[in-house]
Amino acid sequence: MLIPKANYILKQPDLIHNYFSVKQHKAKMLLPKDISINDVPLQEVKTQMLLDAGIKLYLKRTDLIHPDISGNKWYKLKYNIIEAEKQGHTKVLTFGGAFSNHIYATASAGKIFGFKTIGVIRGEEYAGLNPTLKHAVECGMHLHYMNREDYRLKTTSTIINKLKNLYGEFYLVPEGGSNTLGVKGSAEILSPSDSNFDYICTPCGSGGTLAGIITSLTGKNKALGFAVLKNGGFLNDIVNKLIKDYSGKELINWNIITDYHFGGYAKFSDELINFIRWFYKETEIPIEPIYSGKMFFGIFDLIKKNYFKKGQQILAIHTGGLQGLMGIESKINEKII
């Protein structure tokens, strides 16, 4: 298999979060353009199970591209922020849960690039802020709590108009950043040499990252999305629509695995926590129980079940979101890694 230049393959444990020299650009410059997608390092995962199965597993370390706007969120926000500025907006409103990577990243982007942010948070306000929301507030994001009944109607004109009456005009980024522009950004995650992998794996919450990856595949490889939501079959329709809206095509080179949600979004079990600890001990790669942990658990379980053939090579996208680890640790009052 062809792989990128050797200097982009990280050897364990030579991992540092300032791998990239990311400049704090002024708002006019938007998201930096001096970081090539080919610069995102790959790291091979080596465990006895992988050796016994004869399968190669590499990680695309998009979690390293920025300390606060990490992983897929960088790509999903990139063109949305550019479009917001193009339309003359100085205020961005978006939606998410209390542990949302998207809320965390959007708030961070607002602080770095100089625009106001409003986060509509699913559920009622409660005493004290978890690390995710605390960071958002420290970045200047205004939190608007919305009951779950109204939240289910968040895309309707009734709810959007109510929010505009409260906050004036704003640029709307959907939950998870999954719109056509988010798909466009996510299509930049893979580099040309990544087409040599048999499978490209990513966690799947709102569908935009998976849709972008699917549209960028050029070989005979297949994309696998690991649903982090309970009853995630509905994501098939969402991803199909995102693909068609962005590319005008109907593609079949993908599948969504729905067996590893652990009860739903931000839900987890002792089994998942123990896996994350084992994975970190084996690899020194931090993952979290909301997105990446569920995907990696699924990959290793599918290897046990002979889903992948001997000799096949897998590329898993580490989508970042390690702030979610801090949120879960605060929730259970226990250190995970």
Buried (B, 14 or more C-beta within 10 A) or exposed (E): EEBBEEEBEBEEEEBEEEBBEBEEBEBEEBBBEEBEBEBBBBBBBEBEEBEEBEBBBBBBBBBBBBBBBBBBBBBBBBBBBBBBBEEEBEBBBBBBBBBBBBBBBBBBBBBBBBBBBBBBBBEEEEEEBBBBBBBBBEBEBBBBBBEEEBBEEBEEEEBBEEBBEEBEEBBBBBBBBBBBBBBBBBBBBBBEBBBEBBBBBBBBBBBBBBBBBBBBBEEEBBBBBBBBBEEBEEBBEBBBEBBBEBBEEEBEBBEBBBEBBBEEBBBBEEEBBEBBEEBBEBBEBBBBBBBBBBBBBBBBBBBEEEBBEEEBBBBBBBBBBBBBBBBBBBBEEEEBB
